[in-house]
Amino acid sequence: MSGTSEPAARAHRWALVVEDDPNDLELVDEVLRREGFSVMGAPSCARAKELLRSRSVDLCVIDLGLEDGSGMELLVDVRRDYDMPIVVSTGQADVETAVVCLRLGADDHMVKPYPVALFAARVAALLRRTGSTPRTEILDFDGLRIDLVAREVIRGDTPVVMPAREFDVLAFLATHPRQVFTRRQLLEQVWESSPEWQDEATVTEHIRKIRLRIEDDIRRPRWIATVRRVGYRFDG
């Protein structure tokens, strides 16, 4: 068993960008992906709250001008309920707005339009200060190697051909070693769905196929364990 389970547990990072301007969202998305984040975009306060309930988020970027409500109010709600770095993005250049945002819990305040390089540097500095710098994107266990960027799996010395959704399931479990997830949770986290929309048997079938690809004996799985009456766990 490898001694790298702690980096593996923190390797995959998610950022939520609350922005209703597609051009601004594309700019922020590009920067955050270079910093090692997977990015979810939300055009409204309501959608942002839905995503926050469905997935663990490591960084939040909030535009103050949202059609369905105040970004300032969303900032207050996020800071009250979640512990993550928050960047406020706004077209308001007055000092008063910046001061209020910082006092309400924002970790940084950016005035649009801003250069991509400046935004990237400010995000990197914020992540260093908060200890949220993404760890390695390669999960190296004893006999199993998962490259989250290249989306490659190597079992021993042999590359494993794995369809996209199976890789997503494996990567999600492997970045949360020893944590048990129900089929419902996996539907929500990996498929962004629910049992009301998709059969939980979908999860069971994907786990079966993953085991066929990476386990020596699927009757006695080494990597993905079944926790009876609960769900699945990655034993990294």
C-alpha positions, 0 to 999 in steps of 0.5 A: 500500500502506498504512502501517498494516500494524503495527496491522493485525497486532495488531488482533485479540486472543484471551483464554482464560478457564479457568473452570468456573462458567458465571456467572463465565465470562459476567461475565469474557467480558462485560468482556473483549469490551468491552476488544476481545478475542474470548473462548474459555472452557475449563471444565478444565485439559485443554481450556485446554491444547488451546485454547492449542495451537490458537490464539495467546492474548494474555491468560489468566484462570485460576480456581484451583478446577477439577474436573480439576486444580489451577489453580495447576499450570496457571498454572505450565505456562502461564507456563513455555510462553507469554508473555502476561499472566495473571490468577488468579481465585479464591475464596481470599482469604488472602494466602498464596494471592495471594503464591504465585500472583504468585511463580509468574508471575501478573500479577494476583490477583482474589478472587471475587466481585468487582465488574465495574467493578473487574475491568475496571479491573484488566484495563485497567491490566494491559494498559497495563503489559504493552503489550497494549492492543488496537489499532484494530479497523479495518484500513485498507489501500490500497483495502480496509477491514475493520471487525472490530467491525461485520464490514464490508468496503469495497472502494474506496468500495463495501460488500462483502456477505460471509457470516460464514465468509468474513469470518472467513477474511479477517479472520484473514488480514488481521490477520496480513499477510504470514504464510503459513497452510496449509489445515490451520492455517486450518481449526484457527484459523478453523473450530476443526476439522481435516482429520480432521473437515473437508475442506481443500477447504473452505478453498480454496472460501472463498478462491475466493469471497473473491477473487471479492468483493474482487479486480479479477482473481482470476487475479492476486490483489492481496490474498490470494496463493497460496503454492504447496505451502504455503497462503495469505498476505494481502498488506496 
